[in-house]
Amino acid sequence: MIVVMKIPLKILLRLKKSAERIYNDKDKFSELLEKIKHSRLNIDEFSKIKFELILLISMCYDFIKGRYKNIRKSDMLLIICAFIYLLNPMDIIPDMLLEIGFLDDLTILTYLISKIRLQIKNYEKWKMENEVK
């Protein structure tokens, strides 16, 4: 089990340089989030983690806008790496392969969510406390 969990991390770490560039460029970061929002939120395979994916996107927007700062840079880079991976149609299992094309994407997202679950919960609590009424 430990070996299986290390595979997504190794995949994501290969994208770290690209993630660093996006992290340091708010416009590129916003573009990435828009692409994720429009291309991944309505995929049936992601339905079980859709709520968490929406929270991740929202957390990133609030981070970019300077409203939410309670997240480590390393966790934000991990999120960006995962989003970059999701947008690559020729990843480990090409997305064009019906039925199984999104399995690797789902594995990456599930890994990400498990890795930063506490961050997601903290953000959700912060979001509820800071909702504009």
Wavefront OBJ file of the C-alpha trace (Angstrom):
o trace
v 0.000 0.000 0.000
v 2.819 2.443 0.855
v 4.465 1.858 -2.525
v 1.162 2.497 -4.330
v 0.717 5.816 -2.497
v 4.231 6.940 -3.485
v 3.501 6.603 -7.200
v 1.137 9.630 -7.428
v 3.616 11.737 -5.453
v 6.457 10.837 -7.831
v 4.271 11.727 -10.809
v 3.287 15.056 -9.277
v 6.837 15.996 -8.294
v 7.871 15.809 -11.959
v 5.602 18.805 -12.531
v 7.067 20.907 -9.721
v 8.991 23.386 -11.923
v 5.875 24.155 -13.950
v 3.894 24.452 -10.727
v 6.424 26.933 -9.315
v 6.034 29.148 -12.392
v 2.250 29.071 -12.106
v 2.391 29.689 -8.344
v 4.369 32.872 -8.989
v 2.087 34.148 -11.777
v -1.471 34.953 -10.649
v -2.741 35.227 -14.228
v -1.421 31.786 -15.185
v -2.760 30.374 -11.917
v -6.222 31.824 -12.645
v -6.097 30.394 -16.187
v -5.257 26.959 -14.806
v -8.192 27.121 -12.393
v -10.589 28.188 -15.146
v -9.479 25.270 -17.306
v -9.957 22.823 -14.424
v -13.333 24.305 -13.563
v -14.626 24.047 -17.117
v -13.105 20.707 -18.051
v -13.248 18.531 -14.953
v -16.173 19.446 -12.693
v -18.821 17.676 -14.774
v -17.009 14.419 -15.447
v -19.017 11.506 -14.057
v -15.924 9.706 -12.786
v -15.207 12.649 -10.482
v -18.701 12.773 -8.945
v -17.621 11.225 -5.617
v -14.956 13.865 -5.081
v -16.689 16.780 -6.795
v -17.312 18.626 -3.519
v -13.628 18.441 -2.578
v -12.586 19.498 -6.080
v -14.877 22.532 -5.872
v -13.376 23.398 -2.477
v -9.839 23.054 -3.868
v -10.625 25.395 -6.752
v -12.293 27.883 -4.415
v -9.357 27.708 -1.994
v -6.954 28.475 -4.833
v -9.011 31.474 -5.967
v -9.157 32.821 -2.415
v -5.399 32.260 -2.112
v -4.673 34.129 -5.358
v -6.845 37.043 -4.258
v -5.063 37.190 -0.894
v -8.163 36.340 1.109
v -6.991 32.922 2.290
v -3.413 32.539 3.460
v -3.581 29.573 5.815
v -1.975 27.065 3.464
v 1.618 25.982 3.102
v 3.353 26.708 -0.174
v 4.217 23.019 -0.538
v 0.531 22.076 -0.345
v -0.437 24.737 -2.870
v 2.298 23.470 -5.212
v 0.933 19.940 -4.836
v -2.532 21.185 -5.826
v -1.100 22.981 -8.858
v 0.876 19.876 -9.880
v -2.304 17.789 -9.691
v -4.249 20.314 -11.768
v -1.496 20.410 -14.412
v -1.589 16.612 -14.562
v -5.376 16.570 -14.924
v -5.232 18.857 -17.934
v -2.711 16.687 -19.774
v -4.752 14.470 -22.143
v -1.775 12.172 -22.730
v -1.012 11.275 -19.134
v -0.405 7.714 -17.922
v -3.821 6.564 -19.154
v -4.877 8.858 -22.024
v -8.221 10.525 -21.305
v -9.484 9.585 -24.769
v -9.733 5.939 -23.711
v -13.381 5.563 -22.828
v -14.256 3.988 -19.498
v -10.692 4.023 -18.111
v -9.193 7.283 -19.371
v -9.848 9.176 -16.165
v -8.743 6.469 -13.717
v -5.264 7.900 -13.311
v -6.705 11.409 -12.927
v -9.041 10.123 -10.240
v -6.115 8.406 -8.514
v -4.127 11.656 -8.525
v -7.071 13.651 -7.134
v -7.845 11.050 -4.483
v -4.202 11.054 -3.433
v -4.148 14.858 -3.305
v -7.322 15.008 -1.213
v -6.012 12.403 1.232
v -2.681 14.224 1.499
v -4.184 17.637 2.304
v -7.514 16.620 3.870
v -6.878 18.765 6.963
v -6.107 21.795 4.776
v -9.378 21.260 2.909
v -11.358 20.965 6.164
v -9.691 24.094 7.560
v -10.512 25.994 4.395
v -14.121 24.792 4.429
v -14.491 26.029 8.019
v -12.833 29.362 7.137
v -15.091 29.729 4.093
v -18.245 29.214 6.151
v -17.063 31.713 8.766
v -16.117 34.318 6.145
v -18.991 34.037 3.686
v -20.107 37.427 2.447
v -23.673 37.902 3.604
l 1 2 3 4 5 6 7 8 9 10 11 12 13 14 15 16 17 18 19 20 21 22 23 24 25 26 27 28 29 30 31 32 33 34 35 36 37 38 39 40 41 42 43 44 45 46 47 48 49 50 51 52 53 54 55 56 57 58 59 60 61 62 63 64 65 66 67 68 69 70 71 72 73 74 75 76 77 78 79 80 81 82 83 84 85 86 87 88 89 90 91 92 93 94 95 96 97 98 99 100 101 102 103 104 105 106 107 108 109 110 111 112 113 114 115 116 117 118 119 120 121 122 123 124 125 126 127 128 129 130 131 132 133
